[in-house]
Each structure stands twice: as C-alpha cells, then as structure tokens.
Amino acid sequence: MLALLGTGKVCYGAGYLLTPQPEVRGLELLTTHGDIRCWAMVWVVCGAITASSGLMRIGRDRWGFIAALVPPFVWGGAFLWASVMGDFPRGLAIFGWYGCSHIGLILWAASVPEYAVPHYTPREKP
C-alpha cells in the first residue's frame, strides 16, 4: 500500500516539477513562501519516503504513513484557506477531495492491522 501511495505522490510532484508554468491558483498561501517547484518537491520527497517505507518490515513503516500525510495536509490546508478567504471558492471542494481521497485513505490504511506470513520451520522426520 505504501509503495503504491508513495509512487503516486512522486508522480504528482514530478508533474508540477516538469510543467513549465504549473497552475497555482488556490495555492497562493504556499507560493508566498516558496516557488511551486519547491512545494512540488515536498510531494516527491515525501513520496520517496512513503514508497521506501513500504519495503520495511511490518511495524516499522510508521514514518511512511507520516510522510504520506504531509503533502495532502499542507496543500489541502492551502486550498481551504484560499476558499475561506474568498480567493478561490473551488478550494473547498479540492480540500474535501484531499481530505477524503488522500488523508482519509492514509489514516484508514494506517489503522488496518498487518499480518506477517509465519516463518517456515521444517519438521523433523520420525
């Protein structure tokens, strides 16, 4: 699950990095503190952490879930702020999308218990 989420986050951030003039409407709260490409790197770095945490042993992937929450929380918050301030009314819908499809899914996945396959131990022959 984390490997899939992380790969998606890397791809999303790469889209903003590779686009010559990405759309930043609704993200003005973030872009006043840094270029959109800097904020896209948050997606890429957190996505890489998330994806690599998917390769960790069960119970050691906590940082992957934390890293997975950071980008949608930050960007969703920026869209919510733009909506509340009246600068980007559609921001409320985008905030809801981030909250349900990203944050909600990650929190759900973090709460699902994981099970390890028992280690095979050969039986002694009688």
Backbone as CSV, one residue per row, in Angstrom:
resi,resn,N_x,N_y,N_z,CA_x,CA_y,CA_z,C_x,C_y,C_z
1,MET,0.822,-1.190,0.000,0.000,0.000,0.000,0.868,1.257,0.000
2,LEU,1.868,1.295,0.885,2.722,2.472,0.949,3.531,2.664,-0.318
3,ALA,3.976,1.582,-0.909,4.744,1.698,-2.154,3.880,2.326,-3.249
4,LEU,2.631,1.934,-3.315,1.717,2.490,-4.310,1.411,3.962,-4.029
5,LEU,1.102,4.288,-2.782,0.844,5.676,-2.413,2.053,6.556,-2.673
6,GLY,3.224,6.065,-2.296,4.445,6.845,-2.479,4.757,7.096,-3.939
7,THR,4.569,6.088,-4.760,4.816,6.257,-6.197,3.870,7.297,-6.790
8,GLY,2.630,7.265,-6.364,1.667,8.265,-6.820,2.055,9.668,-6.407
9,LYS,2.543,9.827,-5.196,2.962,11.139,-4.716,4.174,11.649,-5.494
10,VAL,5.114,10.769,-5.780,6.285,11.162,-6.576,5.833,11.622,-7.965
11,CYS,4.924,10.891,-8.573,4.428,11.258,-9.902,3.688,12.594,-9.874
12,TYR,2.893,12.817,-8.848,2.150,14.074,-8.735,3.111,15.249,-8.611
13,GLY,4.109,15.119,-7.744,5.102,16.182,-7.589,5.918,16.390,-8.842
14,ALA,6.271,15.306,-9.517,7.037,15.409,-10.759,6.245,16.161,-11.824
15,GLY,4.940,15.997,-11.825,4.106,16.730,-12.774,4.246,18.232,-12.602
16,TYR,4.301,18.694,-11.374,4.494,20.125,-11.116,5.930,20.551,-11.404
17,LEU,6.878,19.662,-11.204,8.273,19.999,-11.492,8.538,20.098,-12.991
18,LEU,7.899,19.261,-13.771,8.173,19.193,-15.203,7.335,20.146,-16.043
19,THR,6.258,20.682,-15.477,5.397,21.602,-16.215,6.042,22.978,-16.229
20,PRO,6.218,23.569,-17.421,6.869,24.883,-17.481,6.154,25.961,-16.660
21,GLN,4.834,26.035,-16.730,4.093,27.019,-15.949,2.903,26.339,-15.286
22,PRO,3.128,25.697,-14.146,2.033,24.975,-13.493,0.969,25.921,-12.936
23,GLU,-0.225,25.416,-12.860,-1.350,26.161,-12.298,-1.171,26.274,-10.787
24,VAL,-1.210,27.487,-10.260,-1.017,27.669,-8.816,-2.213,28.351,-8.168
25,ARG,-3.306,28.480,-8.882,-4.483,29.130,-8.319,-4.984,28.343,-7.113
26,GLY,-5.151,29.029,-5.995,-5.582,28.401,-4.753,-4.423,28.034,-3.848
27,LEU,-3.221,28.069,-4.380,-2.034,27.716,-3.583,-1.206,28.950,-3.217
28,GLU,-1.809,30.124,-3.283,-1.073,31.355,-3.014,-0.478,31.389,-1.609
29,LEU,-1.141,30.756,-0.648,-0.602,30.700,0.713,0.769,30.030,0.716
30,LEU,0.929,29.004,-0.099,2.210,28.305,-0.178,3.210,29.060,-1.038
31,THR,2.754,29.566,-2.184,3.682,30.189,-3.116,4.215,31.529,-2.625
32,THR,3.627,32.096,-1.582,4.212,33.307,-0.991,5.456,32.960,-0.171
33,HIS,5.591,31.702,0.191,6.732,31.259,0.992,7.754,30.467,0.191
34,GLY,7.436,30.154,-1.035,8.361,29.398,-1.877,7.756,29.145,-3.244
35,ASP,8.616,28.897,-4.206,8.183,28.601,-5.567,7.369,27.304,-5.591
36,ILE,6.489,27.181,-6.574,5.652,25.980,-6.678,6.505,24.727,-6.838
37,ARG,7.667,24.867,-7.447,8.551,23.706,-7.621,9.136,23.249,-6.282
38,CYS,9.331,24.179,-5.367,9.773,23.789,-4.015,8.685,22.978,-3.323
39,TRP,7.431,23.421,-3.481,6.321,22.699,-2.867,6.069,21.375,-3.558
40,ALA,6.388,21.307,-4.843,6.280,20.034,-5.562,7.313,19.046,-5.032
41,MET,8.466,19.559,-4.632,9.495,18.688,-4.060,9.030,18.060,-2.752
42,VAL,8.118,18.724,-2.046,7.550,18.129,-0.834,6.834,16.832,-1.212
43,TRP,6.083,16.855,-2.320,5.411,15.637,-2.795,6.430,14.565,-3.161
44,VAL,7.489,14.966,-3.878,8.481,13.996,-4.346,9.234,13.374,-3.172
45,VAL,9.710,14.203,-2.255,10.490,13.689,-1.113,9.611,12.834,-0.199
46,CYS,8.439,13.343,0.141,7.539,12.558,0.999,7.079,11.287,0.287
47,GLY,6.898,11.357,-1.021,6.531,10.164,-1.781,7.630,9.126,-1.768
48,ALA,8.877,9.580,-1.883,10.010,8.650,-1.839,10.119,7.986,-0.471
49,ILE,9.902,8.766,0.586,9.929,8.204,1.943,8.794,7.202,2.115
50,THR,7.614,7.566,1.631,6.452,6.680,1.731,6.688,5.375,0.977
51,ALA,7.157,5.486,-0.269,7.381,4.286,-1.078,8.451,3.392,-0.471
52,SER,9.535,3.985,0.013,10.597,3.162,0.598,10.163,2.547,1.921
53,SER,9.269,3.200,2.636,8.758,2.622,3.881,7.879,1.411,3.613
54,GLY,7.328,1.336,2.423,6.533,0.173,2.053,7.367,-1.094,1.955
55,LEU,8.673,-0.934,1.863,9.570,-2.078,1.788,10.080,-2.513,3.156
56,MET,9.725,-1.764,4.181,10.181,-2.075,5.545,9.382,-3.244,6.109
57,ARG,9.926,-3.825,7.160,9.227,-4.903,7.848,7.970,-4.378,8.517
58,ILE,7.050,-5.260,8.742,5.783,-4.894,9.379,6.067,-4.259,10.738
59,GLY,5.403,-3.147,10.978,5.569,-2.436,12.239,6.647,-1.366,12.203
60,ARG,7.399,-1.291,11.127,8.465,-0.290,11.032,8.171,0.744,9.952
61,ASP,6.937,0.832,9.538,6.576,1.724,8.436,5.870,2.999,8.897
62,ARG,5.990,3.318,10.166,5.314,4.488,10.734,5.675,5.783,10.000
63,TRP,6.969,5.981,9.703,7.397,7.213,9.051,6.841,7.310,7.635
64,GLY,6.571,6.197,7.015,5.961,6.219,5.693,4.555,6.790,5.734
65,PHE,3.787,6.406,6.747,2.437,6.943,6.883,2.468,8.422,7.248
66,ILE,3.407,8.811,8.092,3.532,10.228,8.448,3.914,11.039,7.218
67,ALA,4.902,10.552,6.461,5.326,11.257,5.247,4.198,11.313,4.225
68,ALA,3.373,10.287,4.171,2.257,10.267,3.220,1.212,11.326,3.557
69,LEU,1.079,11.670,4.829,0.075,12.646,5.251,0.494,14.092,5.005
70,VAL,1.781,14.367,4.992,2.254,15.751,4.938,1.787,16.498,3.680
71,PRO,2.085,16.026,2.456,1.711,16.833,1.282,0.214,17.104,1.132
72,PRO,-0.660,16.096,1.250,-2.081,16.430,1.087,-2.611,17.304,2.215
73,PHE,-2.044,17.167,3.403,-2.470,18.012,4.517,-2.084,19.468,4.253
74,VAL,-0.845,19.692,3.809,-0.358,21.055,3.546,-1.106,21.675,2.365
75,TRP,-1.191,20.956,1.252,-1.859,21.512,0.084,-3.360,21.646,0.316
76,GLY,-3.977,20.676,0.970,-5.397,20.781,1.288,-5.679,21.974,2.183
77,GLY,-4.800,22.205,3.149,-4.941,23.370,4.023,-4.838,24.677,3.251
78,ALA,-3.943,24.724,2.276,-3.809,25.932,1.449,-5.069,26.175,0.630
79,PHE,-5.647,25.105,0.087,-6.891,25.270,-0.674,-8.043,25.675,0.234
80,LEU,-8.098,25.127,1.437,-9.137,25.523,2.392,-8.990,26.999,2.747
81,TRP,-7.774,27.432,2.982,-7.504,28.832,3.325,-7.940,29.757,2.180
82,ALA,-7.602,29.403,0.956,-7.981,30.219,-0.199,-9.498,30.294,-0.329
83,SER,-10.178,29.211,0.007,-11.634,29.202,-0.052,-12.238,30.082,1.032
84,VAL,-11.719,29.957,2.237,-12.233,30.758,3.363,-12.001,32.244,3.121
85,MET,-10.864,32.586,2.527,-10.548,33.990,2.260,-11.322,34.534,1.051
86,GLY,-11.986,33.662,0.308,-12.758,34.094,-0.847,-11.945,34.238,-2.121
87,ASP,-10.682,33.861,-2.089,-9.824,33.988,-3.268,-10.057,32.876,-4.284
88,PHE,-10.464,31.712,-3.806,-10.620,30.553,-4.683,-11.751,29.686,-4.129
89,PRO,-13.014,30.024,-4.442,-14.151,29.298,-3.873,-14.107,27.789,-4.126
90,ARG,-13.563,27.371,-5.245,-13.466,25.938,-5.558,-12.518,25.209,-4.605
91,GLY,-11.715,25.964,-3.863,-10.754,25.379,-2.928,-11.397,24.495,-1.882
92,LEU,-12.633,24.776,-1.512,-13.327,23.946,-0.522,-13.548,22.538,-1.066
93,ALA,-13.916,22.438,-2.320,-14.111,21.123,-2.938,-12.786,20.380,-3.053
94,ILE,-11.734,21.089,-3.415,-10.421,20.446,-3.528,-9.928,20.015,-2.147
95,PHE,-10.164,20.838,-1.132,-9.824,20.459,0.238,-10.557,19.182,0.637
96,GLY,-11.844,19.098,0.308,-12.612,17.892,0.609,-12.072,16.677,-0.113
97,TRP,-11.634,16.876,-1.359,-11.051,15.771,-2.129,-9.760,15.298,-1.487
98,TYR,-8.881,16.219,-1.115,-7.644,15.831,-0.429,-7.962,15.128,0.891
99,GLY,-8.934,15.682,1.616,-9.269,15.102,2.914,-9.808,13.687,2.819
100,CYS,-10.667,13.444,1.854,-11.278,12.106,1.722,-10.392,11.120,0.986
101,SER,-9.915,11.509,-0.189,-9.205,10.539,-1.017,-7.746,10.358,-0.632
102,HIS,-7.168,11.306,0.042,-5.769,11.167,0.437,-5.651,10.915,1.938
103,ILE,-6.008,11.911,2.711,-5.816,11.823,4.161,-6.664,10.703,4.758
104,GLY,-7.930,10.626,4.379,-8.799,9.568,4.898,-8.308,8.181,4.543
105,LEU,-7.879,8.006,3.309,-7.366,6.707,2.861,-6.087,6.326,3.614
106,ILE,-5.202,7.283,3.799,-3.943,7.012,4.512,-4.220,6.653,5.967
107,LEU,-5.096,7.408,6.617,-5.424,7.099,8.014,-6.084,5.730,8.137
108,TRP,-6.946,5.390,7.180,-7.556,4.067,7.193,-6.496,2.989,7.022
109,ALA,-5.618,3.160,6.041,-4.574,2.158,5.779,-3.646,2.001,6.981
110,ALA,-3.393,3.089,7.682,-2.524,3.016,8.858,-3.179,2.250,9.999
111,SER,-4.504,2.198,10.005,-5.201,1.527,11.104,-5.463,0.051,10.839
112,VAL,-5.293,-0.391,9.608,-5.538,-1.790,9.263,-4.366,-2.639,9.753
113,PRO,-4.636,-3.665,10.555,-3.530,-4.486,11.050,-2.870,-5.282,9.919
114,GLU,-1.569,-5.370,10.014,-0.817,-6.149,9.024,-0.454,-7.488,9.635
115,TYR,-0.377,-8.471,8.802,-0.028,-9.793,9.272,1.174,-10.289,8.491
116,ALA,2.100,-10.855,9.207,3.267,-11.444,8.564,3.007,-12.927,8.335
117,VAL,3.545,-13.418,7.269,3.444,-14.849,6.994,4.383,-15.555,7.970
118,PRO,3.889,-16.583,8.648,4.759,-17.280,9.606,5.984,-17.862,8.908
119,HIS,7.074,-17.843,9.615,8.323,-18.391,9.091,8.226,-19.909,9.017
120,TYR,8.645,-20.454,7.914,8.581,-21.899,7.713,9.668,-22.581,8.538
121,THR,9.252,-23.568,9.318,10.206,-24.373,10.071,9.983,-25.822,9.683
122,PRO,10.968,-26.450,9.102,10.799,-27.850,8.678,10.647,-28.777,9.890
123,ARG,9.817,-29.765,9.724,9.604,-30.739,10.801,10.687,-31.817,10.690
124,GLU,11.007,-32.342,11.852,11.980,-33.466,11.854,11.290,-34.726,11.402
125,LYS,12.017,-35.530,10.645,11.461,-36.808,10.175,11.506,-37.822,11.297
126,PRO,10.452,-38.616,11.447,10.438,-39.623,12.526,11.383,-40.774,12.290
